[in-house]
Amino acid sequence: MIDGGDYCVDIMTQLRAARNAIKSIELSVLESHMKACLSEACCDPDPVPKETRIKEIIELLKKYE
């Protein structure tokens, strides 16, 4: 679009749409992770897997602040 000389507002609109699409995918992956991996770790009687998974998610969320 830039090379084609498209209007700046149209380019910005497309960039925003791409960002929103990526954010949607990120949230879907996080949701899947929490449903599968975290729930599995929570059923484990050993507390280490739970703590590890929770720390992973907290660190991941900190990156997106």
mmJSON file of the N, C-alpha and C atoms, coordinates in Angstrom:
{"data_MODEL":{"atom_site":{
"group_PDB":["ATOM","ATOM","ATOM","ATOM","ATOM","ATOM","ATOM","ATOM","ATOM","ATOM","ATOM","ATOM","ATOM","ATOM","ATOM","ATOM","ATOM","ATOM","ATOM","ATOM","ATOM","ATOM","ATOM","ATOM","ATOM","ATOM","ATOM","ATOM","ATOM","ATOM","ATOM","ATOM","ATOM","ATOM","ATOM","ATOM","ATOM","ATOM","ATOM","ATOM","ATOM","ATOM","ATOM","ATOM","ATOM","ATOM","ATOM","ATOM","ATOM","ATOM","ATOM","ATOM","ATOM","ATOM","ATOM","ATOM","ATOM","ATOM","ATOM","ATOM","ATOM","ATOM","ATOM","ATOM","ATOM","ATOM","ATOM","ATOM","ATOM","ATOM","ATOM","ATOM","ATOM","ATOM","ATOM","ATOM","ATOM","ATOM","ATOM","ATOM","ATOM","ATOM","ATOM","ATOM","ATOM","ATOM","ATOM","ATOM","ATOM","ATOM","ATOM","ATOM","ATOM","ATOM","ATOM","ATOM","ATOM","ATOM","ATOM","ATOM","ATOM","ATOM","ATOM","ATOM","ATOM","ATOM","ATOM","ATOM","ATOM","ATOM","ATOM","ATOM","ATOM","ATOM","ATOM","ATOM","ATOM","ATOM","ATOM","ATOM","ATOM","ATOM","ATOM","ATOM","ATOM","ATOM","ATOM","ATOM","ATOM","ATOM","ATOM","ATOM","ATOM","ATOM","ATOM","ATOM","ATOM","ATOM","ATOM","ATOM","ATOM","ATOM","ATOM","ATOM","ATOM","ATOM","ATOM","ATOM","ATOM","ATOM","ATOM","ATOM","ATOM","ATOM","ATOM","ATOM","ATOM","ATOM","ATOM","ATOM","ATOM","ATOM","ATOM","ATOM","ATOM","ATOM","ATOM","ATOM","ATOM","ATOM","ATOM","ATOM","ATOM","ATOM","ATOM","ATOM","ATOM","ATOM","ATOM","ATOM","ATOM","ATOM","ATOM","ATOM","ATOM","ATOM","ATOM","ATOM","ATOM","ATOM","ATOM","ATOM","ATOM","ATOM","ATOM"],
"id":[1,2,3,4,5,6,7,8,9,10,11,12,13,14,15,16,17,18,19,20,21,22,23,24,25,26,27,28,29,30,31,32,33,34,35,36,37,38,39,40,41,42,43,44,45,46,47,48,49,50,51,52,53,54,55,56,57,58,59,60,61,62,63,64,65,66,67,68,69,70,71,72,73,74,75,76,77,78,79,80,81,82,83,84,85,86,87,88,89,90,91,92,93,94,95,96,97,98,99,100,101,102,103,104,105,106,107,108,109,110,111,112,113,114,115,116,117,118,119,120,121,122,123,124,125,126,127,128,129,130,131,132,133,134,135,136,137,138,139,140,141,142,143,144,145,146,147,148,149,150,151,152,153,154,155,156,157,158,159,160,161,162,163,164,165,166,167,168,169,170,171,172,173,174,175,176,177,178,179,180,181,182,183,184,185,186,187,188,189,190,191,192,193,194,195],
"type_symbol":["N","C","C","N","C","C","N","C","C","N","C","C","N","C","C","N","C","C","N","C","C","N","C","C","N","C","C","N","C","C","N","C","C","N","C","C","N","C","C","N","C","C","N","C","C","N","C","C","N","C","C","N","C","C","N","C","C","N","C","C","N","C","C","N","C","C","N","C","C","N","C","C","N","C","C","N","C","C","N","C","C","N","C","C","N","C","C","N","C","C","N","C","C","N","C","C","N","C","C","N","C","C","N","C","C","N","C","C","N","C","C","N","C","C","N","C","C","N","C","C","N","C","C","N","C","C","N","C","C","N","C","C","N","C","C","N","C","C","N","C","C","N","C","C","N","C","C","N","C","C","N","C","C","N","C","C","N","C","C","N","C","C","N","C","C","N","C","C","N","C","C","N","C","C","N","C","C","N","C","C","N","C","C","N","C","C","N","C","C","N","C","C","N","C","C"],
"label_atom_id":["N","CA","C","N","CA","C","N","CA","C","N","CA","C","N","CA","C","N","CA","C","N","CA","C","N","CA","C","N","CA","C","N","CA","C","N","CA","C","N","CA","C","N","CA","C","N","CA","C","N","CA","C","N","CA","C","N","CA","C","N","CA","C","N","CA","C","N","CA","C","N","CA","C","N","CA","C","N","CA","C","N","CA","C","N","CA","C","N","CA","C","N","CA","C","N","CA","C","N","CA","C","N","CA","C","N","CA","C","N","CA","C","N","CA","C","N","CA","C","N","CA","C","N","CA","C","N","CA","C","N","CA","C","N","CA","C","N","CA","C","N","CA","C","N","CA","C","N","CA","C","N","CA","C","N","CA","C","N","CA","C","N","CA","C","N","CA","C","N","CA","C","N","CA","C","N","CA","C","N","CA","C","N","CA","C","N","CA","C","N","CA","C","N","CA","C","N","CA","C","N","CA","C","N","CA","C","N","CA","C","N","CA","C","N","CA","C","N","CA","C","N","CA","C","N","CA","C"],
"label_alt_id":[null,null,null,null,null,null,null,null,null,null,null,null,null,null,null,null,null,null,null,null,null,null,null,null,null,null,null,null,null,null,null,null,null,null,null,null,null,null,null,null,null,null,null,null,null,null,null,null,null,null,null,null,null,null,null,null,null,null,null,null,null,null,null,null,null,null,null,null,null,null,null,null,null,null,null,null,null,null,null,null,null,null,null,null,null,null,null,null,null,null,null,null,null,null,null,null,null,null,null,null,null,null,null,null,null,null,null,null,null,null,null,null,null,null,null,null,null,null,null,null,null,null,null,null,null,null,null,null,null,null,null,null,null,null,null,null,null,null,null,null,null,null,null,null,null,null,null,null,null,null,null,null,null,null,null,null,null,null,null,null,null,null,null,null,null,null,null,null,null,null,null,null,null,null,null,null,null,null,null,null,null,null,null,null,null,null,null,null,null,null,null,null,null,null,null],
"label_comp_id":["MET","MET","MET","ILE","ILE","ILE","ASP","ASP","ASP","GLY","GLY","GLY","GLY","GLY","GLY","ASP","ASP","ASP","TYR","TYR","TYR","CYS","CYS","CYS","VAL","VAL","VAL","ASP","ASP","ASP","ILE","ILE","ILE","MET","MET","MET","THR","THR","THR","GLN","GLN","GLN","LEU","LEU","LEU","ARG","ARG","ARG","ALA","ALA","ALA","ALA","ALA","ALA","ARG","ARG","ARG","ASN","ASN","ASN","ALA","ALA","ALA","ILE","ILE","ILE","LYS","LYS","LYS","SER","SER","SER","ILE","ILE","ILE","GLU","GLU","GLU","LEU","LEU","LEU","SER","SER","SER","VAL","VAL","VAL","LEU","LEU","LEU","GLU","GLU","GLU","SER","SER","SER","HIS","HIS","HIS","MET","MET","MET","LYS","LYS","LYS","ALA","ALA","ALA","CYS","CYS","CYS","LEU","LEU","LEU","SER","SER","SER","GLU","GLU","GLU","ALA","ALA","ALA","CYS","CYS","CYS","CYS","CYS","CYS","ASP","ASP","ASP","PRO","PRO","PRO","ASP","ASP","ASP","PRO","PRO","PRO","VAL","VAL","VAL","PRO","PRO","PRO","LYS","LYS","LYS","GLU","GLU","GLU","THR","THR","THR","ARG","ARG","ARG","ILE","ILE","ILE","LYS","LYS","LYS","GLU","GLU","GLU","ILE","ILE","ILE","ILE","ILE","ILE","GLU","GLU","GLU","LEU","LEU","LEU","LEU","LEU","LEU","LYS","LYS","LYS","LYS","LYS","LYS","TYR","TYR","TYR","GLU","GLU","GLU"],
"label_asym_id":["A","A","A","A","A","A","A","A","A","A","A","A","A","A","A","A","A","A","A","A","A","A","A","A","A","A","A","A","A","A","A","A","A","A","A","A","A","A","A","A","A","A","A","A","A","A","A","A","A","A","A","A","A","A","A","A","A","A","A","A","A","A","A","A","A","A","A","A","A","A","A","A","A","A","A","A","A","A","A","A","A","A","A","A","A","A","A","A","A","A","A","A","A","A","A","A","A","A","A","A","A","A","A","A","A","A","A","A","A","A","A","A","A","A","A","A","A","A","A","A","A","A","A","A","A","A","A","A","A","A","A","A","A","A","A","A","A","A","A","A","A","A","A","A","A","A","A","A","A","A","A","A","A","A","A","A","A","A","A","A","A","A","A","A","A","A","A","A","A","A","A","A","A","A","A","A","A","A","A","A","A","A","A","A","A","A","A","A","A","A","A","A","A","A","A"],
"label_entity_id":["1","1","1","1","1","1","1","1","1","1","1","1","1","1","1","1","1","1","1","1","1","1","1","1","1","1","1","1","1","1","1","1","1","1","1","1","1","1","1","1","1","1","1","1","1","1","1","1","1","1","1","1","1","1","1","1","1","1","1","1","1","1","1","1","1","1","1","1","1","1","1","1","1","1","1","1","1","1","1","1","1","1","1","1","1","1","1","1","1","1","1","1","1","1","1","1","1","1","1","1","1","1","1","1","1","1","1","1","1","1","1","1","1","1","1","1","1","1","1","1","1","1","1","1","1","1","1","1","1","1","1","1","1","1","1","1","1","1","1","1","1","1","1","1","1","1","1","1","1","1","1","1","1","1","1","1","1","1","1","1","1","1","1","1","1","1","1","1","1","1","1","1","1","1","1","1","1","1","1","1","1","1","1","1","1","1","1","1","1","1","1","1","1","1","1"],
"label_seq_id":[1,1,1,2,2,2,3,3,3,4,4,4,5,5,5,6,6,6,7,7,7,8,8,8,9,9,9,10,10,10,11,11,11,12,12,12,13,13,13,14,14,14,15,15,15,16,16,16,17,17,17,18,18,18,19,19,19,20,20,20,21,21,21,22,22,22,23,23,23,24,24,24,25,25,25,26,26,26,27,27,27,28,28,28,29,29,29,30,30,30,31,31,31,32,32,32,33,33,33,34,34,34,35,35,35,36,36,36,37,37,37,38,38,38,39,39,39,40,40,40,41,41,41,42,42,42,43,43,43,44,44,44,45,45,45,46,46,46,47,47,47,48,48,48,49,49,49,50,50,50,51,51,51,52,52,52,53,53,53,54,54,54,55,55,55,56,56,56,57,57,57,58,58,58,59,59,59,60,60,60,61,61,61,62,62,62,63,63,63,64,64,64,65,65,65],
"pdbx_PDB_ins_code":[null,null,null,null,null,null,null,null,null,null,null,null,null,null,null,null,null,null,null,null,null,null,null,null,null,null,null,null,null,null,null,null,null,null,null,null,null,null,null,null,null,null,null,null,null,null,null,null,null,null,null,null,null,null,null,null,null,null,null,null,null,null,null,null,null,null,null,null,null,null,null,null,null,null,null,null,null,null,null,null,null,null,null,null,null,null,null,null,null,null,null,null,null,null,null,null,null,null,null,null,null,null,null,null,null,null,null,null,null,null,null,null,null,null,null,null,null,null,null,null,null,null,null,null,null,null,null,null,null,null,null,null,null,null,null,null,null,null,null,null,null,null,null,null,null,null,null,null,null,null,null,null,null,null,null,null,null,null,null,null,null,null,null,null,null,null,null,null,null,null,null,null,null,null,null,null,null,null,null,null,null,null,null,null,null,null,null,null,null,null,null,null,null,null,null],
"Cartn_x":[0.826,0.0,0.867,1.966,2.852,3.506,4.042,4.683,3.695,2.437,1.41,0.909,1.357,0.959,-0.446,-0.938,-2.287,-2.358,-3.565,-3.852,-3.428,-2.757,-2.207,-3.275,-4.452,-5.521,-5.897,-5.927,-6.238,-5.145,-3.904,-2.787,-2.886,-3.141,-3.271,-4.437,-5.517,-6.675,-6.305,-5.564,-5.143,-4.162,-3.26,-2.321,-3.057,-4.05,-4.84,-5.595,-6.138,-6.855,-5.91,-4.711,-3.728,-3.341,-3.134,-2.799,-3.909,-5.155,-6.291,-6.415,-6.135,-6.194,-5.14,-3.939,-2.864,-3.218,-3.772,-4.166,-5.225,-6.141,-7.187,-6.577,-5.6,-4.922,-4.153,-3.457,-2.714,-3.649,-4.789,-5.737,-6.29,-6.502,-6.999,-5.968,-4.707,-3.637,-3.516,-3.58,-3.506,-4.676,-5.857,-7.035,-6.864,-6.386,-6.154,-5.123,-4.063,-3.014,-3.58,-4.349,-4.893,-5.866,-6.676,-7.635,-6.944,-5.916,-5.253,-4.13,-3.076,-1.869,-2.075,-2.713,-2.88,-3.843,-4.941,-5.887,-5.272,-4.435,-3.736,-2.781,-2.04,-1.091,-1.811,-2.982,-3.724,-4.252,-4.421,-4.89,-3.751,-2.535,-1.36,-1.198,-1.039,-0.873,0.436,1.399,2.675,2.485,2.822,2.599,3.549,4.654,5.637,5.071,4.382,3.826,2.844,2.036,1.085,1.817,2.79,3.547,4.285,4.846,5.579,4.668,3.513,2.571,2.039,1.737,1.226,2.294,3.537,4.637,4.803,4.684,4.795,3.74,2.521,1.433,1.626,2.041,2.283,3.376,4.465,5.553,5.093,4.299,3.764,2.885,2.018,1.13,1.902,2.991,3.828,4.416,4.719,5.293,4.285,3.006,1.972,1.38,1.96,1.466,1.787],
"Cartn_y":[-1.198,0.0,1.258,1.202,2.359,2.572,1.473,1.576,2.015,1.655,2.025,3.449,4.119,5.506,5.662,4.615,4.698,5.792,6.228,7.288,6.831,7.677,7.35,6.819,7.397,6.957,5.505,5.147,3.769,2.804,3.229,2.401,2.201,3.269,3.178,2.265,2.33,1.473,0.009,-0.295,-1.676,-2.159,-1.29,-1.656,-1.972,-1.164,-1.381,-2.707,-3.014,-4.275,-5.456,-5.348,-6.427,-6.618,-5.51,-5.588,-6.265,-5.896,-6.489,-7.978,-8.371,-9.785,-10.576,-10.046,-10.719,-10.801,-9.75,-9.757,-10.832,-10.977,-11.987,-13.395,-13.626,-14.925,-15.165,-14.154,-14.276,-14.686,-14.026,-14.337,-15.745,-16.182,-17.538,-18.578,-18.332,-19.246,-19.279,-18.112,-18.052,-18.802,-18.616,-19.316,-20.829,-21.29,-22.728,-23.25,-22.472,-22.863,-22.985,-22.005,-22.018,-23.183,-23.464,-24.562,-25.913,-26.087,-27.388,-27.538,-26.788,-26.953,-26.581,-25.456,-25.003,-25.897,-26.279,-27.14,-28.506,-28.99,-30.261,-30.148,-29.056,-28.85,-28.723,-28.119,-27.937,-29.251,-30.233,-31.548,-32.403,-31.995,-32.729,-32.495,-33.555,-33.362,-32.655,-32.697,-32.021,-30.527,-29.655,-28.216,-27.552,-28.186,-27.557,-27.268,-28.222,-27.89,-26.72,-26.643,-25.529,-24.205,-24.15,-22.916,-22.519,-23.507,-23.246,-22.659,-23.27,-22.792,-21.397,-21.171,-19.858,-18.789,-19.098,-18.148,-17.861,-18.898,-18.707,-17.719,-17.903,-17.035,-15.614,-15.465,-14.124,-13.42,-14.115,-13.51,-13.14,-13.984,-13.696,-12.446,-12.348,-11.192,-9.904,-9.986,-8.806,-8.251,-9.116,-8.686,-7.879,-8.072,-7.418,-6.189,-5.735,-4.538,-3.305],
"Cartn_z":[0.0,0.0,0.0,0.742,0.81,-0.551,-1.107,-2.414,-3.493,-3.311,-4.279,-4.111,-3.063,-2.85,-2.293,-1.601,-1.023,0.044,0.272,1.242,2.641,3.387,4.707,5.672,5.639,6.528,6.22,4.948,4.568,5.043,4.955,5.422,6.928,7.659,9.118,9.505,8.768,9.041,8.857,7.819,7.566,8.635,9.072,10.133,11.433,11.74,12.956,12.878,11.724,11.531,11.702,11.175,11.318,12.777,13.5,14.934,15.72,15.426,16.13,15.83,14.604,14.244,15.011,15.111,15.852,17.332,17.885,19.295,19.548,18.638,18.762,18.772,17.908,17.867,19.159,19.653,20.913,22.053,22.142,23.211,23.077,21.863,21.626,22.062,21.744,22.158,23.679,24.314,25.773,26.401,25.858,26.377,26.26,25.121,24.93,25.923,26.111,27.06,28.466,28.86,30.217,30.403,29.405,29.52,29.577,28.778,28.695,29.725,29.529,30.347,31.806,32.05,33.427,34.19,33.56,34.265,34.537,33.621,33.837,35.021,35.082,36.178,37.509,37.502,38.749,39.308,38.453,38.909,39.455,39.207,39.676,41.172,41.954,43.398,43.772,42.887,43.121,42.874,43.835,43.661,42.657,42.327,41.441,40.045,39.401,38.074,38.117,39.152,39.28,39.355,40.233,40.43,39.157,38.472,37.234,36.172,35.968,34.942,35.286,36.543,36.955,36.735,37.07,36.848,35.361,34.529,33.08,32.577,33.024,32.572,33.079,34.313,34.866,34.078,33.788,33.021,31.615,31.007,29.683,29.71,30.692,30.8,31.069,31.82,32.091,30.81,29.857,28.585,27.762,28.022,27.229,27.899,28.975,29.652,28.862],
"occupancy":[1.0,1.0,1.0,1.0,1.0,1.0,1.0,1.0,1.0,1.0,1.0,1.0,1.0,1.0,1.0,1.0,1.0,1.0,1.0,1.0,1.0,1.0,1.0,1.0,1.0,1.0,1.0,1.0,1.0,1.0,1.0,1.0,1.0,1.0,1.0,1.0,1.0,1.0,1.0,1.0,1.0,1.0,1.0,1.0,1.0,1.0,1.0,1.0,1.0,1.0,1.0,1.0,1.0,1.0,1.0,1.0,1.0,1.0,1.0,1.0,1.0,1.0,1.0,1.0,1.0,1.0,1.0,1.0,1.0,1.0,1.0,1.0,1.0,1.0,1.0,1.0,1.0,1.0,1.0,1.0,1.0,1.0,1.0,1.0,1.0,1.0,1.0,1.0,1.0,1.0,1.0,1.0,1.0,1.0,1.0,1.0,1.0,1.0,1.0,1.0,1.0,1.0,1.0,1.0,1.0,1.0,1.0,1.0,1.0,1.0,1.0,1.0,1.0,1.0,1.0,1.0,1.0,1.0,1.0,1.0,1.0,1.0,1.0,1.0,1.0,1.0,1.0,1.0,1.0,1.0,1.0,1.0,1.0,1.0,1.0,1.0,1.0,1.0,1.0,1.0,1.0,1.0,1.0,1.0,1.0,1.0,1.0,1.0,1.0,1.0,1.0,1.0,1.0,1.0,1.0,1.0,1.0,1.0,1.0,1.0,1.0,1.0,1.0,1.0,1.0,1.0,1.0,1.0,1.0,1.0,1.0,1.0,1.0,1.0,1.0,1.0,1.0,1.0,1.0,1.0,1.0,1.0,1.0,1.0,1.0,1.0,1.0,1.0,1.0,1.0,1.0,1.0,1.0,1.0,1.0],
"B_iso_or_equiv":[0.0,0.0,0.0,0.0,0.0,0.0,0.0,0.0,0.0,0.0,0.0,0.0,0.0,0.0,0.0,0.0,0.0,0.0,0.0,0.0,0.0,0.0,0.0,0.0,0.0,0.0,0.0,0.0,0.0,0.0,0.0,0.0,0.0,0.0,0.0,0.0,0.0,0.0,0.0,0.0,0.0,0.0,0.0,0.0,0.0,0.0,0.0,0.0,0.0,0.0,0.0,0.0,0.0,0.0,0.0,0.0,0.0,0.0,0.0,0.0,0.0,0.0,0.0,0.0,0.0,0.0,0.0,0.0,0.0,0.0,0.0,0.0,0.0,0.0,0.0,0.0,0.0,0.0,0.0,0.0,0.0,0.0,0.0,0.0,0.0,0.0,0.0,0.0,0.0,0.0,0.0,0.0,0.0,0.0,0.0,0.0,0.0,0.0,0.0,0.0,0.0,0.0,0.0,0.0,0.0,0.0,0.0,0.0,0.0,0.0,0.0,0.0,0.0,0.0,0.0,0.0,0.0,0.0,0.0,0.0,0.0,0.0,0.0,0.0,0.0,0.0,0.0,0.0,0.0,0.0,0.0,0.0,0.0,0.0,0.0,0.0,0.0,0.0,0.0,0.0,0.0,0.0,0.0,0.0,0.0,0.0,0.0,0.0,0.0,0.0,0.0,0.0,0.0,0.0,0.0,0.0,0.0,0.0,0.0,0.0,0.0,0.0,0.0,0.0,0.0,0.0,0.0,0.0,0.0,0.0,0.0,0.0,0.0,0.0,0.0,0.0,0.0,0.0,0.0,0.0,0.0,0.0,0.0,0.0,0.0,0.0,0.0,0.0,0.0,0.0,0.0,0.0,0.0,0.0,0.0],
"pdbx_formal_charge":[null,null,null,null,null,null,null,null,null,null,null,null,null,null,null,null,null,null,null,null,null,null,null,null,null,null,null,null,null,null,null,null,null,null,null,null,null,null,null,null,null,null,null,null,null,null,null,null,null,null,null,null,null,null,null,null,null,null,null,null,null,null,null,null,null,null,null,null,null,null,null,null,null,null,null,null,null,null,null,null,null,null,null,null,null,null,null,null,null,null,null,null,null,null,null,null,null,null,null,null,null,null,null,null,null,null,null,null,null,null,null,null,null,null,null,null,null,null,null,null,null,null,null,null,null,null,null,null,null,null,null,null,null,null,null,null,null,null,null,null,null,null,null,null,null,null,null,null,null,null,null,null,null,null,null,null,null,null,null,null,null,null,null,null,null,null,null,null,null,null,null,null,null,null,null,null,null,null,null,null,null,null,null,null,null,null,null,null,null,null,null,null,null,null,null],
"auth_seq_id":[1,1,1,2,2,2,3,3,3,4,4,4,5,5,5,6,6,6,7,7,7,8,8,8,9,9,9,10,10,10,11,11,11,12,12,12,13,13,13,14,14,14,15,15,15,16,16,16,17,17,17,18,18,18,19,19,19,20,20,20,21,21,21,22,22,22,23,23,23,24,24,24,25,25,25,26,26,26,27,27,27,28,28,28,29,29,29,30,30,30,31,31,31,32,32,32,33,33,33,34,34,34,35,35,35,36,36,36,37,37,37,38,38,38,39,39,39,40,40,40,41,41,41,42,42,42,43,43,43,44,44,44,45,45,45,46,46,46,47,47,47,48,48,48,49,49,49,50,50,50,51,51,51,52,52,52,53,53,53,54,54,54,55,55,55,56,56,56,57,57,57,58,58,58,59,59,59,60,60,60,61,61,61,62,62,62,63,63,63,64,64,64,65,65,65],
"auth_comp_id":["MET","MET","MET","ILE","ILE","ILE","ASP","ASP","ASP","GLY","GLY","GLY","GLY","GLY","GLY","ASP","ASP","ASP","TYR","TYR","TYR","CYS","CYS","CYS","VAL","VAL","VAL","ASP","ASP","ASP","ILE","ILE","ILE","MET","MET","MET","THR","THR","THR","GLN","GLN","GLN","LEU","LEU","LEU","ARG","ARG","ARG","ALA","ALA","ALA","ALA","ALA","ALA","ARG","ARG","ARG","ASN","ASN","ASN","ALA","ALA","ALA","ILE","ILE","ILE","LYS","LYS","LYS","SER","SER","SER","ILE","ILE","ILE","GLU","GLU","GLU","LEU","LEU","LEU","SER","SER","SER","VAL","VAL","VAL","LEU","LEU","LEU","GLU","GLU","GLU","SER","SER","SER","HIS","HIS","HIS","MET","MET","MET","LYS","LYS","LYS","ALA","ALA","ALA","CYS","CYS","CYS","LEU","LEU","LEU","SER","SER","SER","GLU","GLU","GLU","ALA","ALA","ALA","CYS","CYS","CYS","CYS","CYS","CYS","ASP","ASP","ASP","PRO","PRO","PRO","ASP","ASP","ASP","PRO","PRO","PRO","VAL","VAL","VAL","PRO","PRO","PRO","LYS","LYS","LYS","GLU","GLU","GLU","THR","THR","THR","ARG","ARG","ARG","ILE","ILE","ILE","LYS","LYS","LYS","GLU","GLU","GLU","ILE","ILE","ILE","ILE","ILE","ILE","GLU","GLU","GLU","LEU","LEU","LEU","LEU","LEU","LEU","LYS","LYS","LYS","LYS","LYS","LYS","TYR","TYR","TYR","GLU","GLU","GLU"],
"auth_asym_id":["A","A","A","A","A","A","A","A","A","A","A","A","A","A","A","A","A","A","A","A","A","A","A","A","A","A","A","A","A","A","A","A","A","A","A","A","A","A","A","A","A","A","A","A","A","A","A","A","A","A","A","A","A","A","A","A","A","A","A","A","A","A","A","A","A","A","A","A","A","A","A","A","A","A","A","A","A","A","A","A","A","A","A","A","A","A","A","A","A","A","A","A","A","A","A","A","A","A","A","A","A","A","A","A","A","A","A","A","A","A","A","A","A","A","A","A","A","A","A","A","A","A","A","A","A","A","A","A","A","A","A","A","A","A","A","A","A","A","A","A","A","A","A","A","A","A","A","A","A","A","A","A","A","A","A","A","A","A","A","A","A","A","A","A","A","A","A","A","A","A","A","A","A","A","A","A","A","A","A","A","A","A","A","A","A","A","A","A","A","A","A","A","A","A","A"],
"auth_atom_id":["N","CA","C","N","CA","C","N","CA","C","N","CA","C","N","CA","C","N","CA","C","N","CA","C","N","CA","C","N","CA","C","N","CA","C","N","CA","C","N","CA","C","N","CA","C","N","CA","C","N","CA","C","N","CA","C","N","CA","C","N","CA","C","N","CA","C","N","CA","C","N","CA","C","N","CA","C","N","CA","C","N","CA","C","N","CA","C","N","CA","C","N","CA","C","N","CA","C","N","CA","C","N","CA","C","N","CA","C","N","CA","C","N","CA","C","N","CA","C","N","CA","C","N","CA","C","N","CA","C","N","CA","C","N","CA","C","N","CA","C","N","CA","C","N","CA","C","N","CA","C","N","CA","C","N","CA","C","N","CA","C","N","CA","C","N","CA","C","N","CA","C","N","CA","C","N","CA","C","N","CA","C","N","CA","C","N","CA","C","N","CA","C","N","CA","C","N","CA","C","N","CA","C","N","CA","C","N","CA","C","N","CA","C","N","CA","C","N","CA","C","N","CA","C","N","CA","C"],
"pdbx_PDB_model_num":[1,1,1,1,1,1,1,1,1,1,1,1,1,1,1,1,1,1,1,1,1,1,1,1,1,1,1,1,1,1,1,1,1,1,1,1,1,1,1,1,1,1,1,1,1,1,1,1,1,1,1,1,1,1,1,1,1,1,1,1,1,1,1,1,1,1,1,1,1,1,1,1,1,1,1,1,1,1,1,1,1,1,1,1,1,1,1,1,1,1,1,1,1,1,1,1,1,1,1,1,1,1,1,1,1,1,1,1,1,1,1,1,1,1,1,1,1,1,1,1,1,1,1,1,1,1,1,1,1,1,1,1,1,1,1,1,1,1,1,1,1,1,1,1,1,1,1,1,1,1,1,1,1,1,1,1,1,1,1,1,1,1,1,1,1,1,1,1,1,1,1,1,1,1,1,1,1,1,1,1,1,1,1,1,1,1,1,1,1,1,1,1,1,1,1]
}}}
